[in-house]
Structures are given as C-alpha cells and as structure tokens.
C-alpha cells in the first residue's frame, strides 16, 4: 500500500481500500488484506458488530475475558445479557464513569416542540426509528439508563440508544500546548452525540441549515406532525421518503419550509433507496461522492452528516459559520479565518477533528 493511502486509512478510519480507489463495490479480498492496517478502534468495531450479529442469530460465542470487555465497552451490556434482548422488554445500560449524562440529557431534550422525545426530570419518552416504529421509556439514575418497551424490539431499541449515546466514543488526549486543550476537561462533555438514523440526520441538516435553532425545530415539528407516523404520547417518527414524494411542493410552504429546502428534501427522497445502502464501512470518500451528487446537498451538509449521521471521527467542516467564529475568537483575529487558516488550526487535532470542532463550538456556548 502506498504511504498516502496508508495515511488516509489511519487518519480517517476508511477501512476499505476499494473505497479509496473509487470502486463502488469493495472486493472482499481487498478488505481482508488491509484489515490488519486499520486503527485498533476500527478493528474492534468490526468484530463487535460481527459478534452482535451472531448473538442475534442465536449463535453461541466463546469470547475471551478481554473480548468480553471490548464487547461491553461498545455495547454497554455483557454478551450474555445482549443475547437475551430478543426475549425481554427492558434493559439497563451502565454508562462509563465519566460519561456526560447531563449534557446528553440536555441535548436529547432540547426540542421544545417534543416531536420525537419528551424529557421530564429523570424520565424520557422517545421514538424508535426502525422497521417497526414504537415509543419506549427511559429512566435515568446516576450513571445508568433503564429502558422499557413493548414487543420483540430489544435489539433495535438497544442499537438506537447506543448510537444516540455514541457510547464507544473515546475522548482524545491532545497535547497541553494546543489551544483547544483548555477544553480538554470538557472534551468528554462535548462528545458528538449521533442522530437516530442517517435519514433523520439528512432531514435535520436540510431543515436546519442557515436558520436559527428554534425555527429549525418548528419546521421539523411541522414536517413530522403532518407526514410522520404518530407513535403515541404525541410523539412522531420521521416521515418516510415516499410520503415526501407524494406531497406537492406548495404544501411544504404552508409548513414554513422554503421552496429551496422542500426541493432538496424531494431530491434526497427520490434517491434514498440508493443512499440508504451507505454505511460507515464504505468510507468517507465514497459516502461524500454519493451525497454531493444530490442537488441541494453541499460540502457543509456532507461534513455534518459524516460527523453526526455516520460517526466519522476526523471531519473538518471548513465552511461552518460557527467554527469560523470560534477560531476567530480563539485566535483574536479581526476577521473570519480563511479556509487555509481553518485547516492549519485544525491540523494538530487529527485524527479527532470532529471532536475538535465540537470543542470549538462549545467555546461559543451550549451546543
């Protein structure tokens, strides 16, 4: 492997050579050839996903003590408990000692319209976005979350909660002389919580671009309540792409959604069957090419989706207004920084520029 490609794999955790070479369908032999070159976290992620898949299928696994610890770190449950999720209707996730439960709880419940979740003190109601859409309950106690649901949906509920929590995230250990190291103690508190699904991330990035947060949530509420599926307790699941395509463009305007945003929603919905096949394992370059091919999806949207939708650790949203303002203030600059200045500023934080972005945003106030 050429040094440049080896560097890309290590920095961006792009695990498939074929994606780097621009091929749409990775060759399984290429995948296995480069597996040993992946960062340890990517190798762990791969094996944990395989173990979880086998346990769901009812297979018995003989994992070593260290492998069981790895599984617990990524899934928040022991392999034995995880294997029983299909036969129970509750579980308790014991979060790591330093997990930022308060910031997560605040972030999770910041939608004042309570479209997809409702937070009340130590309790929450939330929507499961899966093949079967249901409502589930979450009770918070210290550093644990006890979750209840009805029906055989334990694996789906678990998968969504682990994703929302970004449970496997590891806060970077940056050198003390870096300017964002002043946020090092808060790095764990600014972990990039993920969206329920990539589809939900796409809807949010379209609705929320270039407007204030409160109005974005208002539009989201209008869209979900008119086209989404009600799941009880006045909560709604995200609208299906087909529902968007069946809605006249003019109707979106009555929901305070601009023609441009509505056109982008429809463009994404039209190609969603293809986009839905994308996953972390295709690699960021392949995902980026596919997203940029959609009319209305630009570099800023792609960067957000790579961070919050797909969970990539090393994304630098150069055109983000908040990142520009944060760097301007951190460097005491009279004007907004140029793209090259942003790249130079963020370079020392590789391969955790997604986290550095969140720390920079945090200097401007609450996320």
Buried (B, 14 or more C-beta within 10 A) or exposed (E): EEEEBEEBBBBBBBBBBBBBEEEEEBEEEBBEEBEEBBBEBBBBBBBBBEBBEBBBEEEEBEBEEEBBEBBBBBBBBBBEBBBEBBEEBBBEBBBBEEBBBEBBBEBBBEBEBBBBBBBEEEEBBBBBBBEEBBBBBBBBEEEBBEBEBEEEBBBBBBBBBBBBBBBBBEBBEBEEEBBBBEBBEBBBBBBBBBBBBBBBBBBBBBBBBEEEEEEBBBBBBBBBBBBBBBBEEEBBBBBBBEBBEEBEEEEBEEBBBBEEBBBBBBBBBBBBEEBEEBEBBBBBBBBBBBBEEBEBBBBBBBBBBBBBBBBBBBBBBBEBEBBBBBBBEBEEEEEEBEEEBBEEBBEBBBBBBBBBBBBBBBBEEEB
